Amino acid sequence: MKDKVILSASHIKKSFRTRDKKSFLAVNDVSLDIYRGETLALVGESGCGKSTLARVIMRMIDADEGSIAFEGNEISKLSERALRPYRREMQMVFQDPASSLDPRMKIRDIIAEPLLAWKVYDSKSRLDERISELLDLVDLREDCLDRYPHQFSGGQRQRIGIARAIALDPKLLICDESVSALDVCVQAQILNLLKSLKQQMGLTCLFISHDLAVVNFIADRICVMKNGQICETEEASLLYKNPKHEYTKYLLASDLHFLPSKNN
């Protein structure tokens, strides 16, 4: 299976200084592999280090220790210039679509932004064609293009964020609590969209959530994280049937609702 690993994080540690100048170890010796074409869920309660780990993987922040390899290439020590080609291959969908979309920009400009930054197309007609393709992929109508983010619902804004994230055809999509701000019905719609995009585009996904009920619908494998460490990793179907770690059992018992199983 090693030849199918798209991203490997090894022995990652990341600490921060608290207000009283003490050191807080947010991620403590975490290793994980993400296999090409899978959805790996990273699950744990708020504050356990999930989002910090995601930002380390994305090189938004640097680890104190450890290494990150993308498609076999070590990227954790690369300069910003050397890292630039990899940034195109890894994109993120954030938790709050309202704050991740510039309220002063029209939807057309938001979706076009990464395409223009990377100079993907040399003609306006091809750029407009790609924007239309992206809208279609996320089930939005073209009449939304000249409107602003505040004119859309939370679910629609998240679709816009997803369209922007997939504009460059990334190989790895990191979804950081990307449905937690939505109600259950809209959550299911966005999860269905992500599953559809995975199949259509061959995406690999790291899906971060505090809710095992949510990842039941989308994950192939699950890593359970507690206090900065991974305490259990298992195929999703096996983890729900036979959780081994007491913390995993606690999380399962805490879920008061379950979205439909992906097998239903």
N, C-alpha and C positions, 0 to 999 in steps of 0.2 A: 504493500500500500504506500510505501514511502515515495514512489514516483508520482503519486496522485496528490501529494500534499501541496497545496497552493501557498499556505502561509504557516510558518512554524514560529512560535514564541517560546523561548527557552529561558527558564530561571529568571523571570522578570521581577525586579524589585523597584518600587517607587515610593518614596516618602515625601512628606510635606512638613513644613513648620507650622505649628498651631499659633494662635494669638499670644499664648504665653511662652512662645519660643521653644516649645517641646517638639520633638520629632514624632510624627505620626506615620506609621508604615501602612500605606493604603493598599499596596500590592506586595505580597510576600512570597517570593520564590514560585511564581506561577509559570507553568509550562503547558502549552496546548498546541495541537495541530488542527488545521482546518483543511478538509479534503475538497478537491475540486468538484463542484457541482452539488455539494451538500449545503444544508442549512444547519449550522451548529448554533444551538441556543446557549447563552450564558445567563444563568438565573441566580438570583439572590436578592436579599432585602436591600433597601436603600442604604447606601454607605458602606457596602461590602467591598467595593473596589472595582465593580464591573465597568463603569464609565471611564475610570482612570486607566484601566487596562486597554480599553478601546482606543483611547487617545494616545497611549504609548504605541500601540500597533500602527496607528495612523501617522505616527511621528508628529503629532500635534504638540506633544511634550516628550521629553527624553527620559528613558529609564535610568535609574541609578546603577542598576546592574542587569545583566542578561543580554540576550540577542534576539533579533527578529530577522527571519529569512522569508523573502517573497519569491516564489517559484525558484527556490534554491539559491537565491542571491541575498547575501547579507546586506541589510539596509539600515540597521540601527545606528551605524557610525557614519553614514554617508553625509556629505555636505548637502546644503539645501539645493545647490545646483545639480549635484549628482543624483539627488533624490527625486528631482522633478519628473522624470519619466514614470516613476512608480506612483506618483500622486494621481496620475491619470487613471491608473489601473485600480485604485482603491478609493471608493467614495462613501460618504456617510449620509444617512437620513437621521435627523435629530428628533428629540422628544417633542419639542414645542414648535409646530410649524409657524405659529404667529411670530415668534421671535427669530426664527431662522430665515425668514423671508423679509427682504428690505421693503418696508411699507411705502417707500417713495417710488418704487419701481413697478412698472406694469408687468403682468405675467409674461408677456412676450420677451421682455428684457431679462427677466429672472431666468427663464429657461435657456435663452440665448447666451447668457453670460459665460458659462464654461466653454461653449463652442467658439465664441469670439476670443476668449482668453488663449485658447489653444490653436486658434487660426485653422480650424478644421475645414472650413469651406471658403472658397474664394469668390463666391457669388451670393448675392442676396437671395436669389431664387432657390438655390440649393439649401441655404440656411433656413428659409421659410418652410421648405419641404420637410426638413428634418424636425423643425418645431411641430409641424402638423403630425408627423409620425409619432413623436413623443406624446402629444396630447391624446392621440388615439390609443397608444399603449396604456395610458393611465385612465382612460375612459372619461376624458374631459372634452367639451365642445370648443371649437375654435372661436366662438364668440366671447370666450373668457379672456382672450389675449390682450385686449386693451383695457382691462379692469385691474384693480389693485387688490392686494392680499386681503384687506379688511372687508372686502365685498364677498368673501367666500366663507363657507362653513369650515370647521376644524378638519373634517374629513377631506374636503376639497383642497384645503391648503396643504394637507399632507400629500395628496396626489401631485400637487404642483412641486413640492419638495422632492418627491420621488422622481418626477420627470426630469428635474434638474440634475439629480444624482446619477441617473442612468444615461444622460445625454452623450457622454463620451464612451459608452459601451464598456464600463469597467468590468474587471474580472471578479472583484470582491466588493460586495456591498455590506456595509456595517450599519445596522439599524439599532440605534441607541434609544431604547424605550419609545420607539416610534409610534406605538398605538396607545400608550398609557394615558394620554390626555384626552382620549376619545371614549364615547360611550360604547357599550358592549356591541350594539348592532353595527356601528361604524367600524369598530375594531375588526369584526369579522369580514367586512367589505375590504378593508385595507390588507388584511392577512391573505384573503383570496387573491387580491391584486398582486401581492408579492409572490405568491406561489405561481401565479400565471406568468409573471415576468421571469421567474427562475426557469420555467420550462421553455419559454420563448427565446430567451437570451442566453441560456446556459450559465446563469449567474451562480456564484457561490456567495453564501450569506452568513454573516455572524449576526445573530439576532439576540439583542440584550433585553432582558425583561426581569421584573421582580415577581412575575406571576406565572407559575407553572401551568395554570389553566390556559393561558394564552399560547404558550409554546407547544402545548399538546396538539395544537392544530397545524403547526408549521415545521416543527423541528425533526431532523433526522437523528441527531445526537444531542445530548444535553450535558453541559458542564454546570454543576451546582457550586456556587461560590459563597464562602462565609468568611468574614473577618480577613479579607485579603488573600485567601487561599482557596484552591479548588478542592472540595472534599469528596466529590463523586463525579465520574464521567461515565455515561452509558448510552447505548442506543435508546431512543425515546420510548419505544414500545416496551422495552425491558424495564426501564426506570420506573414507569408508571405502575407496572405489574409487581415489581419486586425491588423497591428502593432499599438500598443497603445502609446508607448513612442516616443517623438519627435526625440530622438537620433536614435532609431531603424528606423524610417522613413528616417532619413538622411542617414544612412548606406545603406538602400535599394536603395535610389535614387542615391547613389554614385557608385553602381555596374554597370559597363558598359557592362558586359557579364554575362550570366548565363550558368552554366553547365546544362545538361539535368536533369529535375526533376526525382527523384527516382520513381515517379509514371508513367513516360513515358516509 
